[in-house]
Amino acid sequence: MIKGSFNEYQLSVELLKAISLLNFSCPTKVQSQVIPTVLAKKDIIVRSQTGSGKTAAFAIPICELVDWEQNKPQAIVLTPTRELAVQVREDMFHIGRFKRLKVAAVFGKYPFHVQEKELKQKTHVVVGTPGRLIDHIDRGTLDTSCVRFLVIDEADEMLNMGFIEQIETIISSLPKERVTILLSATMPQDIHVLCSKIMKDPIRVEIEEENPAADRIAQELYHVDQTDKMQLLRDLTIVENPDSCMIFCNTKQTVDEVHAELVELNYSCEKLHGGMEQRDRLGVMNQFKQGFFRYLCATDVAARGLDIDDITLVINYDIPHDKESYVHRIGRTGRVDKLGKAITFVTQNEHKFLNDIHAYIGKEIHLMERPEKETVHQSKQDFTTKTNMQPEIKESKGAQLSTEITKIHVNAGKKTKMRPVDIVGTLCSIQGITAADIGIINILDVSTFVEILNNKGESVLRELQDTPIKGRLRKVSKADR
């Protein structure tokens, strides 16, 4: 039964508060099916398109059922890419914010010892890519003995990337008694085989889109010589003049080349591909989400499952060589009920890929004539004006959650034997402060970060200037978010 409100699921007040501040008005179709099933602790297989609210569908019931007192991880979420792991971690962190849930993300190309230190602290949920999760399990830095929930997100992409054996290895380390949730945009035979091995009498849910991508996204096609692609890209971006645009290329080298050309032409542009440092990739994604620049050149690393609002135009500078990638690329625009546009360049020897896409999407992409020089010329002034405008920076997701939370920094950590109990004891000795006002505590080597809830941060900061922590005064300041 589809519920009209999240209140009808009998969720805790902490979760309902976070859901309200995240502006989730009422459950989507997929959430209406998944939330009550997981709350009832039943396995579920979900086929649903990207942008349908899948992350919140599993995050809400898991955050509700997780036991805060338990120190070992109780849920593992598998994702195919590092970027998606970070995004899912962020979404689950926001939903569980007022329940003080600790959510860790683990993935490759990032220092192992940093993740190891995080996992040594109380951790409720671990989100990660298969390879790095196995590394932590093998080295004993991730204890899976108390895992009660397993989520396999973007399962079809996991199989395409050859993760099937790694998934089975991870599952073999988990308790048999658990809830398993599998989500996928498509359901190839391999997924059915996997489900039969790892799930118990799963409920199967298929969510048909009310407004499918074909209706929300205007799809256009241009025939072009390889040597003329950049000129066509320039002409179309001038005529279309998008507020936000993703340009997809098939290789890192092409991304680098296109990005360099656009920067030379004074486009507000950044790039994203697997050859970049993880920190840089995450920084680019966050800045693009907030609107610091208009154009992002990327390989398919950015096409899958990433939640970026208001991308008005997607350009396939290179036609993708597999049909599924086409759908995931154009799915970056026209999110949920918004309209979008997708343009694909096709060279003379690429019609095989185009025919595969046509067969897959069940329609032919509309062939267009390139814009006349006069049209480009007439559009140039508006394009230049927008190029020279300061971007409007969007509020980051979860910003409303933080309005009554103050994050403070204590100049002491593990090296001075600081423990959570020391922090909690000191804070609860302050008049008007209880354990319910203390959020997530993160103790590093020489620093401790504490979230103070319920608009009590400023008064706590004042009191701690003259209140000893673990027997002596510490330097306490507001933390830089």
Buried (B, 14 or more C-beta within 10 A) or exposed (E): EEBEEBEBBEBEEBBBBBBBBBEBEEBBBBBBBBBBBBBEEBBBBBBBBBBBBBBBBBBBBBBBBBEBEEBBBBBBBBBBBBBBBBBBBBBBBBBBBBBBBBBBBBBBEBEBEEBBBBBEBBBBBBBBBBEBBBBBBEEEBBBBEBBBBBBBBBBBBBBBBEBBEBBEBBBEBBEEEBBBBBBBBBBBEBBEEBBEEBBEEBBEBEBEBEEEBBEBBBBBBBBBEEEBBBEBBBBBBBBBBBEBBBBBBBEBEBBBBBBEBBBEEEBBBBBBBBEBEBEEBBBBBBBBBBBBBBBBBBBBBBBBBBBBEEBBBBBBBBBBEBBBBBBBBBBBBBBEEBEBBBBBBBBEEBEEBBEBBBEBBEEEBEEEEBBEEEEBEEBEEEBEEBBEEEBEEBEEBBEBBBEBBBBBBBEBBBEBEBEBEBBBEBBEEBEEBEEEBBBBBBBBEEBBBBBBBBEBBEBBBEBBEEBEBBEEEBEBEEBEE
